[in-house]
């Protein structure tokens, strides 16, 4: 049985990750458990974005990633998404994960740069399966970036 761990506040001294929600798994939909965070500047309450981490591996996390992030437009260009990824990886390690996947559209060059700055390697660019939710919403391909955690 999955149990959430006490990761309600994480920081690197520049940005803070503050827990917004802990979402239990939904096996029927193929959803693994997830932690959702608001990203703020250190010691501030003003949100500069959000990040979530999905714990475990299945088809949904392969095409949709273990980590998702978004930085508010005014704060982009400061590597905050890559920094937040580096902070949040400790949760994956605590849950015994040995790798993380982050995906993005091949044309999303800022997200691709974020993956590279966070030390992920491009594994492949895949065509999404017809039954995938992202395909149903109009996406056709995803870059699959992989982060080996024990390196």
N, CA, C and O atoms as a GROMACS GRO file, in nm:
protein
  604
    1UNK      N    1   0.084  -0.120   0.000
    1UNK     CA    2   0.000   0.000   0.000
    1UNK      C    3   0.088   0.125   0.000
    1UNK      O    4   0.180   0.137   0.081
    2UNK      N    5   0.060   0.216  -0.090
    2UNK     CA    6   0.139   0.339  -0.100
    2UNK      C    7   0.112   0.429   0.020
    2UNK      O    8  -0.001   0.443   0.065
    3UNK      N    9   0.219   0.491   0.070
    3UNK     CA   10   0.205   0.591   0.176
    3UNK      C   11   0.284   0.716   0.138
    3UNK      O   12   0.401   0.708   0.102
    4UNK      N   13   0.218   0.830   0.148
    4UNK     CA   14   0.286   0.957   0.125
    4UNK      C   15   0.387   0.980   0.237
    4UNK      O   16   0.365   0.938   0.351
    5UNK      N   17   0.495   1.045   0.204
    5UNK     CA   18   0.598   1.080   0.301
    5UNK      C   19   0.586   1.228   0.334
    5UNK      O   20   0.514   1.302   0.267
    6UNK      N   21   0.656   1.271   0.438
    6UNK     CA   22   0.648   1.409   0.485
    6UNK      C   23   0.743   1.499   0.405
    6UNK      O   24   0.854   1.529   0.448
    7UNK      N   25   0.695   1.539   0.289
    7UNK     CA   26   0.769   1.632   0.204
    7UNK      C   27   0.680   1.753   0.175
    7UNK      O   28   0.655   1.787   0.059
    8UNK      N   29   0.633   1.818   0.281
    8UNK     CA   30   0.540   1.929   0.263
    8UNK      C   31   0.609   2.060   0.227
    8UNK      O   32   0.546   2.151   0.175
    9UNK      N   33   0.738   2.069   0.256
    9UNK     CA   34   0.814   2.191   0.226
    9UNK      C   35   0.955   2.150   0.185
    9UNK      O   36   1.024   2.078   0.258
   10UNK      N   37   0.996   2.196   0.068
   10UNK     CA   38   1.130   2.168   0.016
   10UNK      C   39   1.191   2.299  -0.032
   10UNK      O   40   1.119   2.387  -0.080
   11UNK      N   41   1.322   2.313  -0.019
   11UNK     CA   42   1.387   2.437  -0.062
   11UNK      C   43   1.531   2.411  -0.100
   11UNK      O   44   1.594   2.315  -0.056
   12UNK      N   45   1.583   2.500  -0.184
   12UNK     CA   46   1.726   2.503  -0.212
   12UNK      C   47   1.787   2.635  -0.164
   12UNK      O   48   1.903   2.664  -0.193
   13UNK      N   49   1.707   2.714  -0.092
   13UNK     CA   50   1.752   2.843  -0.043
   13UNK      C   51   1.725   2.957  -0.140
   13UNK      O   52   1.739   3.074  -0.103
   14UNK      N   53   1.686   2.925  -0.262
   14UNK     CA   54   1.650   3.026  -0.361
   14UNK      C   55   1.500   3.020  -0.392
   14UNK      O   56   1.432   3.123  -0.398
   15UNK      N   57   1.450   2.898  -0.410
   15UNK     CA   58   1.307   2.878  -0.431
   15UNK      C   59   1.257   2.775  -0.330
   15UNK      O   60   1.333   2.691  -0.282
   16UNK      N   61   1.129   2.783  -0.300
   16UNK     CA   62   1.064   2.690  -0.208
   16UNK      C   63   0.954   2.615  -0.283
   16UNK      O   64   0.889   2.670  -0.372
   17UNK      N   65   0.935   2.488  -0.246
   17UNK     CA   66   0.824   2.409  -0.295
   17UNK      C   67   0.732   2.382  -0.178
   17UNK      O   68   0.772   2.320  -0.079
   18UNK      N   69   0.608   2.429  -0.189
   18UNK     CA   70   0.510   2.417  -0.081
   18UNK      C   71   0.396   2.327  -0.127
   18UNK      O   72   0.334   2.350  -0.231
   19UNK      N   73   0.370   2.224  -0.048
   19UNK     CA   74   0.270   2.124  -0.088
   19UNK      C   75   0.133   2.189  -0.105
   19UNK      O   76   0.089   2.269  -0.023
   20UNK      N   77   0.068   2.153  -0.214
   20UNK     CA   78  -0.069   2.198  -0.241
   20UNK      C   79  -0.166   2.081  -0.226
   20UNK      O   80  -0.278   2.097  -0.179
   21UNK      N   81  -0.119   1.961  -0.268
   21UNK     CA   82  -0.209   1.846  -0.264
   21UNK      C   83  -0.127   1.718  -0.272
   21UNK      O   84  -0.018   1.715  -0.330
   22UNK      N   85  -0.181   1.613  -0.215
   22UNK     CA   86  -0.127   1.478  -0.228
   22UNK      C   87  -0.241   1.395  -0.286
   22UNK      O   88  -0.344   1.376  -0.222
   23UNK      N   89  -0.221   1.347  -0.406
   23UNK     CA   90  -0.330   1.280  -0.478
   23UNK      C   91  -0.306   1.129  -0.477
   23UNK      O   92  -0.205   1.082  -0.528
   24UNK      N   93  -0.398   1.053  -0.419
   24UNK     CA   94  -0.381   0.908  -0.413
   24UNK      C   95  -0.389   0.845  -0.552
   24UNK      O   96  -0.438   0.908  -0.647
   25UNK      N   97  -0.342   0.721  -0.565
   25UNK     CA   98  -0.349   0.655  -0.695
   25UNK      C   99  -0.493   0.626  -0.735
   25UNK      O  100  -0.581   0.612  -0.650
   26UNK      N  101  -0.514   0.617  -0.865
   26UNK     CA  102  -0.644   0.576  -0.918
   26UNK      C  103  -0.615   0.468  -1.022
   26UNK      O  104  -0.594   0.496  -1.140
   27UNK      N  105  -0.614   0.344  -0.976
   27UNK     CA  106  -0.576   0.232  -1.063
   27UNK      C  107  -0.670   0.219  -1.182
   27UNK      O  108  -0.626   0.182  -1.291
   28UNK      N  109  -0.796   0.250  -1.164
   28UNK     CA  110  -0.894   0.239  -1.273
   28UNK      C  111  -0.855   0.329  -1.390
   28UNK      O  112  -0.870   0.290  -1.506
   29UNK      N  113  -0.806   0.450  -1.360
   29UNK     CA  114  -0.765   0.543  -1.464
   29UNK      C  115  -0.617   0.531  -1.499
   29UNK      O  116  -0.570   0.595  -1.593
   30UNK      N  117  -0.544   0.449  -1.425
   30UNK     CA  118  -0.401   0.435  -1.451
   30UNK      C  119  -0.319   0.550  -1.396
   30UNK      O  120  -0.211   0.580  -1.447
   31UNK      N  121  -0.368   0.614  -1.290
   31UNK     CA  122  -0.297   0.726  -1.229
   31UNK      C  123  -0.219   0.677  -1.108
   31UNK      O  124  -0.273   0.608  -1.021
   32UNK      N  125  -0.092   0.713  -1.104
   32UNK     CA  126  -0.008   0.682  -0.989
   32UNK      C  127  -0.023   0.795  -0.887
   32UNK      O  128  -0.072   0.902  -0.922
   33UNK      N  129   0.018   0.774  -0.762
   33UNK     CA  130   0.008   0.880  -0.662
   33UNK      C  131   0.095   1.000  -0.700
   33UNK      O  132   0.196   0.984  -0.768
   34UNK      N  133   0.055   1.118  -0.656
   34UNK     CA  134   0.128   1.239  -0.694
   34UNK      C  135   0.132   1.340  -0.581
   34UNK      O  136   0.040   1.351  -0.500
   35UNK      N  137   0.242   1.413  -0.577
   35UNK     CA  138   0.259   1.529  -0.490
   35UNK      C  139   0.251   1.652  -0.581
   35UNK      O  140   0.317   1.656  -0.685
   36UNK      N  141   0.172   1.752  -0.542
   36UNK     CA  142   0.161   1.876  -0.619
   36UNK      C  143   0.207   1.993  -0.533
   36UNK      O  144   0.165   2.009  -0.419
   37UNK      N  145   0.294   2.076  -0.591
   37UNK     CA  146   0.355   2.187  -0.519
   37UNK      C  147   0.335   2.320  -0.589
   37UNK      O  148   0.323   2.329  -0.711
   38UNK      N  149   0.331   2.422  -0.506
   38UNK     CA  150   0.339   2.561  -0.553
   38UNK      C  151   0.485   2.602  -0.538
   38UNK      O  152   0.546   2.575  -0.434
   39UNK      N  153   0.540   2.666  -0.640
   39UNK     CA  154   0.678   2.715  -0.634
   39UNK      C  155   0.674   2.863  -0.597
   39UNK      O  156   0.601   2.941  -0.660
   40UNK      N  157   0.752   2.901  -0.496
   40UNK     CA  158   0.762   3.042  -0.457
   40UNK      C  159   0.910   3.078  -0.446
   40UNK      O  160   0.996   2.991  -0.439
   41UNK      N  161   0.938   3.208  -0.445
   41UNK     CA  162   1.073   3.251  -0.412
   41UNK      C  163   1.094   3.218  -0.264
   41UNK      O  164   0.997   3.210  -0.188
   42UNK      N  165   1.218   3.198  -0.224
   42UNK     CA  166   1.248   3.159  -0.086
   42UNK      C  167   1.188   3.260   0.013
   42UNK      O  168   1.204   3.381  -0.002
   43UNK      N  169   1.122   3.208   0.113
   43UNK     CA  170   1.059   3.287   0.219
   43UNK      C  171   0.952   3.384   0.168
   43UNK      O  172   0.931   3.490   0.227
   44UNK      N  173   0.886   3.347   0.060
   44UNK     CA  174   0.780   3.431   0.005
   44UNK      C  175   0.656   3.345  -0.012
   44UNK      O  176   0.665   3.222  -0.016
   45UNK      N  177   0.540   3.407  -0.021
   45UNK     CA  178   0.417   3.334  -0.049
   45UNK      C  179   0.370   3.355  -0.192
   45UNK      O  180   0.274   3.290  -0.235
   46UNK      N  181   0.435   3.444  -0.265
   46UNK     CA  182   0.394   3.472  -0.403
   46UNK      C  183   0.433   3.356  -0.493
   46UNK      O  184   0.550   3.319  -0.503
   47UNK      N  185   0.334   3.299  -0.559
   47UNK     CA  186   0.356   3.185  -0.648
   47UNK      C  187   0.428   3.228  -0.775
   47UNK      O  188   0.391   3.328  -0.838
   48UNK      N  189   0.530   3.152  -0.813
   48UNK     CA  190   0.598   3.177  -0.941
   48UNK      C  191   0.574   3.060  -1.038
   48UNK      O  192   0.619   3.063  -1.152
   49UNK      N  193   0.502   2.958  -0.990
   49UNK     CA  194   0.472   2.844  -1.076
   49UNK      C  195   0.428   2.725  -0.994
   49UNK      O  196   0.395   2.737  -0.876
   50UNK      N  197   0.430   2.608  -1.060
   50UNK     CA  198   0.395   2.486  -0.989
   50UNK      C  199   0.471   2.368  -1.048
   50UNK      O  200   0.520   2.374  -1.161
   51UNK      N  201   0.479   2.262  -0.970
   51UNK     CA  202   0.546   2.141  -1.012
   51UNK      C  203   0.478   2.024  -0.942
   51UNK      O  204   0.433   2.036  -0.828
   52UNK      N  205   0.471   1.912  -1.011
   52UNK     CA  206   0.420   1.793  -0.946
   52UNK      C  207   0.509   1.675  -0.982
   52UNK      O  208   0.578   1.676  -1.084
   53UNK      N  209   0.507   1.576  -0.896
   53UNK     CA  210   0.581   1.453  -0.919
   53UNK      C  211   0.487   1.336  -0.899
   53UNK      O  212   0.417   1.326  -0.798
   54UNK      N  213   0.487   1.248  -0.998
   54UNK     CA  214   0.405   1.128  -0.995
   54UNK      C  215   0.496   1.011  -0.960
   54UNK      O  216   0.600   0.991  -1.023
   55UNK      N  217   0.455   0.933  -0.861
   55UNK     CA  218   0.540   0.828  -0.805
   55UNK      C  219   0.502   0.693  -0.866
   55UNK      O  220   0.390   0.644  -0.849
   56UNK      N  221   0.596   0.635  -0.937
   56UNK     CA  222   0.576   0.504  -0.997
   56UNK      C  223   0.587   0.511  -1.149
   56UNK      O  224   0.610   0.617  -1.208
   57UNK      N  225   0.571   0.394  -1.208
   57UNK     CA  226   0.589   0.383  -1.353
   57UNK      C  227   0.472   0.307  -1.414
   57UNK      O  228   0.430   0.203  -1.363
   58UNK      N  229   0.421   0.359  -1.523
   58UNK     CA  230   0.323   0.289  -1.604
   58UNK      C  231   0.318   0.358  -1.740
   58UNK      O  232   0.398   0.448  -1.766
   59UNK      N  233   0.227   0.319  -1.826
   59UNK     CA  234   0.220   0.380  -1.959
   59UNK      C  235   0.191   0.531  -1.950
   59UNK      O  236   0.248   0.610  -2.025
   60UNK      N  237   0.104   0.570  -1.857
   60UNK     CA  238   0.072   0.713  -1.843
   60UNK      C  239   0.194   0.795  -1.805
   60UNK      O  240   0.213   0.904  -1.858
   61UNK      N  241   0.278   0.745  -1.714
   61UNK     CA  242   0.396   0.822  -1.675
   61UNK      C  243   0.502   0.818  -1.784
   61UNK      O  244   0.583   0.910  -1.794
   62UNK      N  245   0.503   0.713  -1.865
   62UNK     CA  246   0.602   0.710  -1.974
   62UNK      C  247   0.572   0.820  -2.075
   62UNK      O  248   0.663   0.892  -2.117
   63UNK      N  249   0.447   0.834  -2.115
   63UNK     CA  250   0.412   0.935  -2.214
   63UNK      C  251   0.387   1.072  -2.153
   63UNK      O  252   0.407   1.174  -2.218
   64UNK      N  253   0.342   1.076  -2.027
   64UNK     CA  254   0.311   1.203  -1.963
   64UNK      C  255   0.416   1.251  -1.865
   64UNK      O  256   0.412   1.366  -1.822
   65UNK      N  257   0.510   1.164  -1.829
   65UNK     CA  258   0.619   1.202  -1.740
   65UNK      C  259   0.588   1.182  -1.593
   65UNK      O  260   0.473   1.177  -1.551
   66UNK      N  261   0.696   1.170  -1.515
   66UNK     CA  262   0.684   1.165  -1.370
   66UNK      C  263   0.679   1.306  -1.311
   66UNK      O  264   0.625   1.326  -1.202
   67UNK      N  265   0.734   1.402  -1.383
   67UNK     CA  266   0.737   1.540  -1.335
   67UNK      C  267   0.670   1.630  -1.438
   67UNK      O  268   0.694   1.617  -1.558
   68UNK      N  269   0.587   1.720  -1.388
   68UNK     CA  270   0.528   1.825  -1.471
   68UNK      C  271   0.551   1.958  -1.403
   68UNK      O  272   0.548   1.966  -1.281
   69UNK      N  273   0.573   2.061  -1.480
   69UNK     CA  274   0.602   2.193  -1.422
   69UNK      C  275   0.550   2.304  -1.511
   69UNK      O  276   0.526   2.286  -1.630
   70UNK      N  277   0.533   2.419  -1.449
   70UNK     CA  278   0.494   2.541  -1.520
   70UNK      C  279   0.544   2.659  -1.440
   70UNK      O  280   0.525   2.666  -1.318
   71UNK      N  281   0.609   2.751  -1.507
   71UNK     CA  282   0.659   2.874  -1.444
   71UNK      C  283   0.582   2.992  -1.503
   71UNK      O  284   0.563   3.002  -1.624
   72UNK      N  285   0.537   3.082  -1.414
   72UNK     CA  286   0.465   3.201  -1.460
   72UNK      C  287   0.555   3.282  -1.555
   72UNK      O  288   0.676   3.288  -1.537
   73UNK      N  289   0.493   3.342  -1.654
   73UNK     CA  290   0.567   3.410  -1.761
   73UNK      C  291   0.668   3.511  -1.709
   73UNK      O  292   0.780   3.519  -1.761
   74UNK      N  293   0.633   3.589  -1.609
   74UNK     CA  294   0.723   3.693  -1.557
   74UNK      C  295   0.850   3.635  -1.493
   74UNK      O  296   0.948   3.707  -1.474
   75UNK      N  297   0.848   3.506  -1.461
   75UNK     CA  298   0.962   3.444  -1.392
   75UNK      C  299   1.042   3.349  -1.481
   75UNK      O  300   1.138   3.287  -1.436
   76UNK      N  301   1.002   3.337  -1.605
   76UNK     CA  302   1.072   3.246  -1.697
   76UNK      C  303   1.211   3.301  -1.731
   76UNK      O  304   1.236   3.421  -1.723
   77UNK      N  305   1.298   3.211  -1.768
   77UNK     CA  306   1.434   3.249  -1.807
   77UNK      C  307   1.532   3.250  -1.691
   77UNK      O  308   1.647   3.291  -1.708
   78UNK      N  309   1.489   3.207  -1.573
   78UNK     CA  310   1.576   3.205  -1.455
   78UNK      C  311   1.611   3.064  -1.409
   78UNK      O  312   1.668   3.046  -1.302
   79UNK      N  313   1.577   2.964  -1.489
   79UNK     CA  314   1.605   2.823  -1.458
   79UNK      C  315   1.529   2.771  -1.336
   79UNK      O  316   1.570   2.673  -1.275
   80UNK      N  317   1.418   2.836  -1.301
   80UNK     CA  318   1.343   2.792  -1.183
   80UNK      C  319   1.284   2.653  -1.201
   80UNK      O  320   1.280   2.576  -1.105
   81UNK      N  321   1.238   2.618  -1.321
   81UNK     CA  322   1.182   2.484  -1.342
   81UNK      C  323   1.290   2.378  -1.323
   81UNK      O  324   1.265   2.276  -1.258
   82UNK      N  325   1.408   2.399  -1.379
   82UNK     CA  326   1.518   2.302  -1.362
   82UNK      C  327   1.558   2.292  -1.215
   82UNK      O  328   1.585   2.182  -1.166
   83UNK      N  329   1.562   2.404  -1.146
   83UNK     CA  330   1.597   2.403  -1.003
   83UNK      C  331   1.491   2.328  -0.923
   83UNK      O  332   1.524   2.252  -0.832
   84UNK      N  333   1.363   2.348  -0.957
   84UNK     CA  334   1.255   2.279  -0.887
   84UNK      C  335   1.264   2.128  -0.913
   84UNK      O  336   1.237   2.048  -0.823
   85UNK      N  337   1.300   2.089  -1.034
   85UNK     CA  338   1.317   1.945  -1.065
   85UNK      C  339   1.427   1.885  -0.979
   85UNK      O  340   1.413   1.775  -0.927
   86UNK      N  341   1.536   1.958  -0.966
   86UNK     CA  342   1.648   1.906  -0.885
   86UNK      C  343   1.608   1.892  -0.738
   86UNK      O  344   1.652   1.800  -0.670
   87UNK      N  345   1.524   1.984  -0.690
   87UNK     CA  346   1.477   1.976  -0.551
   87UNK      C  347   1.383   1.857  -0.533
   87UNK      O  348   1.394   1.782  -0.436
   88UNK      N  349   1.291   1.841  -0.626
   88UNK     CA  350   1.184   1.742  -0.610
   88UNK      C  351   1.231   1.598  -0.630
   88UNK      O  352   1.163   1.504  -0.588
   89UNK      N  353   1.347   1.579  -0.692
   89UNK     CA  354   1.392   1.441  -0.717
   89UNK      C  355   1.415   1.363  -0.589
   89UNK      O  356   1.410   1.240  -0.590
   90UNK      N  357   1.439   1.433  -0.476
   90UNK     CA  358   1.460   1.362  -0.350
   90UNK      C  359   1.335   1.282  -0.308
   90UNK      O  360   1.346   1.182  -0.237
   91UNK      N  361   1.219   1.325  -0.353
   91UNK     CA  362   1.096   1.251  -0.323
   91UNK      C  363   1.098   1.117  -0.396
   91UNK      O  364   1.064   1.014  -0.338
   92UNK      N  365   1.137   1.120  -0.521
   92UNK     CA  366   1.146   0.996  -0.599
   92UNK      C  367   1.244   0.899  -0.534
   92UNK      O  368   1.216   0.780  -0.522
   93UNK      N  369   1.358   0.950  -0.493
   93UNK     CA  370   1.460   0.867  -0.430
   93UNK      C  371   1.406   0.806  -0.300
   93UNK      O  372   1.428   0.688  -0.273
   94UNK      N  373   1.335   0.887  -0.221
   94UNK     CA  374   1.278   0.838  -0.095
   94UNK      C  375   1.174   0.728  -0.118
   94UNK      O  376   1.151   0.644  -0.031
   95UNK      N  377   1.111   0.730  -0.235
   95UNK     CA  378   1.012   0.627  -0.269
   95UNK      C  379   1.075   0.510  -0.346
   95UNK      O  380   1.004   0.425  -0.398
   96UNK      N  381   1.208   0.507  -0.352
   96UNK     CA  382   1.277   0.394  -0.414
   96UNK      C  383   1.282   0.396  -0.566
   96UNK      O  384   1.313   0.294  -0.628
   97UNK      N  385   1.251   0.509  -0.626
   97UNK     CA  386   1.257   0.518  -0.772
   97UNK      C  387   1.402   0.533  -0.816
   97UNK      O  388   1.482   0.599  -0.749
   98UNK      N  389   1.436   0.472  -0.928
   98UNK     CA  390   1.574   0.480  -0.978
   98UNK      C  391   1.587   0.568  -1.101
   98UNK      O  392   1.698   0.594  -1.148
   99UNK      N  393   1.474   0.614  -1.153
   99UNK     CA  394   1.477   0.702  -1.270
   99UNK      C  395   1.349   0.785  -1.273
   99UNK      O  396   1.248   0.750  -1.212
  100UNK      N  397   1.356   0.894  -1.345
  100UNK     CA  398   1.240   0.980  -1.365
  100UNK      C  399   1.227   1.012  -1.513
  100UNK      O  400   1.327   1.021  -1.585
  101UNK      N  401   1.105   1.029  -1.557
  101UNK     CA  402   1.075   1.067  -1.695
  101UNK      C  403   1.010   1.205  -1.694
  101UNK      O  404   0.921   1.233  -1.613
  102UNK      N  405   1.057   1.291  -1.784
  102UNK     CA  406   0.989   1.418  -1.811
  102UNK      C  407   0.965   1.420  -1.960
  102UNK      O  408   1.054   1.390  -2.039
  103UNK      N  409   0.844   1.456  -1.999
  103UNK     CA  410   0.812   1.461  -2.142
  103UNK      C  411   0.768   1.601  -2.182
  103UNK      O  412   0.722   1.680  -2.099
  104UNK      N  413   0.783   1.629  -2.310
  104UNK     CA  414   0.735   1.756  -2.363
  104UNK      C  415   0.716   1.742  -2.514
  104UNK      O  416   0.770   1.651  -2.576
  105UNK      N  417   0.640   1.832  -2.569
  105UNK     CA  418   0.622   1.838  -2.713
  105UNK      C  419   0.757   1.869  -2.778
  105UNK      O  420   0.831   1.952  -2.726
  106UNK      N  421   0.789   1.805  -2.890
  106UNK     CA  422   0.918   1.831  -2.955
  106UNK      C  423   0.942   1.978  -2.990
  106UNK      O  424   1.057   2.022  -2.999
  107UNK      N  425   0.835   2.055  -3.009
  107UNK     CA  426   0.849   2.198  -3.042
  107UNK      C  427   0.859   2.288  -2.920
  107UNK      O  428   0.873   2.409  -2.934
  108UNK      N  429   0.851   2.231  -2.800
  108UNK     CA  430   0.858   2.310  -2.677
  108UNK      C  431   1.006   2.322  -2.636
  108UNK      O  432   1.053   2.252  -2.547
  109UNK      N  433   1.075   2.411  -2.704
  109UNK     CA  434   1.220   2.424  -2.681
  109UNK      C  435   1.256   2.473  -2.541
  109UNK      O  436   1.357   2.428  -2.487
  110UNK      N  437   1.178   2.562  -2.478
  110UNK     CA  438   1.211   2.598  -2.340
  110UNK      C  439   1.204   2.478  -2.245
  110UNK      O  440   1.289   2.465  -2.157
  111UNK      N  441   1.104   2.392  -2.262
  111UNK     CA  442   1.095   2.274  -2.175
  111UNK      C  443   1.208   2.176  -2.205
  111UNK      O  444   1.260   2.112  -2.114
  112UNK      N  445   1.245   2.164  -2.330
  112UNK     CA  446   1.358   2.077  -2.365
  112UNK      C  447   1.487   2.128  -2.300
  112UNK      O  448   1.568   2.049  -2.251
  113UNK      N  449   1.504   2.259  -2.299
  113UNK     CA  450   1.623   2.316  -2.234
  113UNK      C  451   1.618   2.292  -2.083
  113UNK      O  452   1.722   2.264  -2.022
  114UNK      N  453   1.500   2.302  -2.024
  114UNK     CA  454   1.485   2.274  -1.881
  114UNK      C  455   1.530   2.132  -1.851
  114UNK      O  456   1.604   2.110  -1.755
  115UNK      N  457   1.487   2.037  -1.931
  115UNK     CA  458   1.527   1.897  -1.910
  115UNK      C  459   1.679   1.882  -1.916
  115UNK      O  460   1.739   1.814  -1.834
  116UNK      N  461   1.739   1.946  -2.014
  116UNK     CA  462   1.884   1.935  -2.028
  116UNK      C  463   1.957   2.003  -1.911
  116UNK      O  464   2.058   1.952  -1.864
  117UNK      N  465   1.906   2.117  -1.865
  117UNK     CA  466   1.968   2.185  -1.751
  117UNK      C  467   1.953   2.105  -1.621
  117UNK      O  468   2.035   2.118  -1.530
  118UNK      N  469   1.850   2.023  -1.614
  118UNK     CA  470   1.830   1.939  -1.495
  118UNK      C  471   1.902   1.804  -1.508
  118UNK      O  472   1.883   1.716  -1.424
  119UNK      N  473   1.983   1.789  -1.612
  119UNK     CA  474   2.067   1.670  -1.634
  119UNK      C  475   1.992   1.548  -1.687
  119UNK      O  476   2.038   1.435  -1.670
  120UNK      N  477   1.877   1.568  -1.750
  120UNK     CA  478   1.808   1.457  -1.815
  120UNK      C  479   1.864   1.438  -1.955
  120UNK      O  480   1.917   1.531  -2.016
  121UNK      N  481   1.852   1.317  -2.005
  121UNK     CA  482   1.899   1.283  -2.139
  121UNK      C  483   1.779   1.247  -2.226
  121UNK      O  484   1.688   1.177  -2.183
  122UNK      N  485   1.781   1.297  -2.350
  122UNK     CA  486   1.675   1.263  -2.444
  122UNK      C  487   1.687   1.115  -2.479
  122UNK      O  488   1.786   1.071  -2.536
  123UNK      N  489   1.584   1.039  -2.444
  123UNK     CA  490   1.583   0.895  -2.471
  123UNK      C  491   1.530   0.869  -2.611
  123UNK      O  492   1.588   0.792  -2.687
  124UNK      N  493   1.417   0.934  -2.644
  124UNK     CA  494   1.357   0.917  -2.776
  124UNK      C  495   1.246   1.018  -2.797
  124UNK      O  496   1.198   1.081  -2.702
  125UNK      N  497   1.206   1.034  -2.922
  125UNK     CA  498   1.086   1.110  -2.958
  125UNK      C  499   0.988   1.006  -3.010
  125UNK      O  500   1.017   0.935  -3.106
  126UNK      N  501   0.871   0.999  -2.947
  126UNK     CA  502   0.775   0.894  -2.980
  126UNK      C  503   0.646   0.951  -3.035
  126UNK      O  504   0.606   1.063  -3.004
  127UNK      N  505   0.582   0.870  -3.120
  127UNK     CA  506   0.445   0.899  -3.161
  127UNK      C  507   0.354   0.850  -3.050
  127UNK      O  508   0.368   0.738  -3.002
  128UNK      N  509   0.260   0.934  -3.010
  128UNK     CA  510   0.167   0.895  -2.904
  128UNK      C  511   0.069   0.792  -2.956
  128UNK      O  512   0.024   0.800  -3.071
  129UNK      N  513   0.034   0.693  -2.872
  129UNK     CA  514  -0.069   0.597  -2.913
  129UNK      C  515  -0.205   0.665  -2.925
  129UNK      O  516  -0.235   0.762  -2.854
  130UNK      N  517  -0.286   0.614  -3.014
  130UNK     CA  518  -0.418   0.674  -3.040
  130UNK      C  519  -0.505   0.682  -2.915
  130UNK      O  520  -0.585   0.775  -2.902
  131UNK      N  521  -0.491   0.587  -2.822
  131UNK     CA  522  -0.576   0.584  -2.703
  131UNK      C  523  -0.527   0.678  -2.592
  131UNK      O  524  -0.597   0.696  -2.492
  132UNK      N  525  -0.411   0.738  -2.608
  132UNK     CA  526  -0.353   0.823  -2.504
  132UNK      C  527  -0.432   0.954  -2.491
  132UNK      O  528  -0.476   1.011  -2.591
  133UNK      N  529  -0.451   1.000  -2.366
  133UNK     CA  530  -0.526   1.124  -2.340
  133UNK      C  531  -0.464   1.244  -2.413
  133UNK      O  532  -0.537   1.328  -2.466
  134UNK      N  533  -0.332   1.250  -2.416
  134UNK     CA  534  -0.267   1.364  -2.483
  134UNK      C  535  -0.294   1.361  -2.634
  134UNK      O  536  -0.310   1.466  -2.696
  135UNK      N  537  -0.298   1.241  -2.692
  135UNK     CA  538  -0.332   1.228  -2.834
  135UNK      C  539  -0.474   1.278  -2.856
  135UNK      O  540  -0.501   1.350  -2.953
  136UNK      N  541  -0.564   1.241  -2.766
  136UNK     CA  542  -0.704   1.282  -2.778
  136UNK      C  543  -0.719   1.435  -2.772
  136UNK      O  544  -0.815   1.491  -2.825
  137UNK      N  545  -0.622   1.501  -2.705
  137UNK     CA  546  -0.625   1.648  -2.692
  137UNK      C  547  -0.547   1.717  -2.804
  137UNK      O  548  -0.530   1.839  -2.801
  138UNK      N  549  -0.498   1.640  -2.902
  138UNK     CA  550  -0.433   1.701  -3.017
  138UNK      C  551  -0.283   1.684  -3.027
  138UNK      O  552  -0.224   1.717  -3.130
  139UNK      N  553  -0.219   1.633  -2.922
  139UNK     CA  554  -0.074   1.609  -2.927
  139UNK      C  555  -0.048   1.486  -3.014
  139UNK      O  556  -0.129   1.393  -3.016
  140UNK      N  557   0.064   1.485  -3.084
  140UNK     CA  558   0.096   1.370  -3.167
  140UNK      C  559   0.229   1.305  -3.130
  140UNK      O  560   0.246   1.184  -3.148
  141UNK      N  561   0.322   1.383  -3.080
  141UNK     CA  562   0.453   1.330  -3.043
  141UNK      C  563   0.496   1.388  -2.910
  141UNK      O  564   0.452   1.496  -2.869
  142UNK      N  565   0.585   1.314  -2.841
  142UNK     CA  566   0.643   1.362  -2.716
  142UNK      C  567   0.792   1.327  -2.716
  142UNK      O  568   0.833   1.220  -2.762
  143UNK      N  569   0.871   1.419  -2.663
  143UNK     CA  570   1.010   1.390  -2.632
  143UNK      C  571   1.010   1.320  -2.497
  143UNK      O  572   0.948   1.367  -2.402
  144UNK      N  573   1.080   1.209  -2.488
  144UNK     CA  574   1.092   1.135  -2.363
  144UNK      C  575   1.232   1.159  -2.309
  144UNK      O  576   1.331   1.110  -2.365
  145UNK      N  577   1.240   1.234  -2.200
  145UNK     CA  578   1.368   1.259  -2.133
  145UNK      C  579   1.375   1.170  -2.011
  145UNK      O  580   1.276   1.154  -1.940
  146UNK      N  581   1.492   1.112  -1.986
  146UNK     CA  582   1.509   1.021  -1.873
  146UNK      C  583   1.619   1.071  -1.783
  146UNK      O  584   1.722   1.122  -1.828
  147UNK      N  585   1.595   1.056  -1.654
  147UNK     CA  586   1.690   1.098  -1.551
  147UNK      C  587   1.723   0.976  -1.466
  147UNK      O  588   1.638   0.930  -1.390
  148UNK      N  589   1.842   0.924  -1.478
  148UNK     CA  590   1.887   0.812  -1.397
  148UNK      C  591   1.933   0.870  -1.263
  148UNK      O  592   2.026   0.951  -1.259
  149UNK      N  593   1.869   0.829  -1.155
  149UNK     CA  594   1.890   0.894  -1.026
  149UNK      C  595   2.011   0.846  -0.948
  149UNK      O  596   2.058   0.917  -0.860
  150UNK      N  597   2.064   0.730  -0.979
  150UNK     CA  598   2.177   0.681  -0.903
  150UNK      C  599   2.311   0.711  -0.968
  150UNK      O  600   2.414   0.654  -0.929
  151UNK      N  601   2.311   0.799  -1.067
  151UNK     CA  602   2.437   0.836  -1.133
  151UNK      C  603   2.498   0.957  -1.068
  151UNK      O  604   2.604   1.003  -1.110
   0.00000   0.00000   0.00000
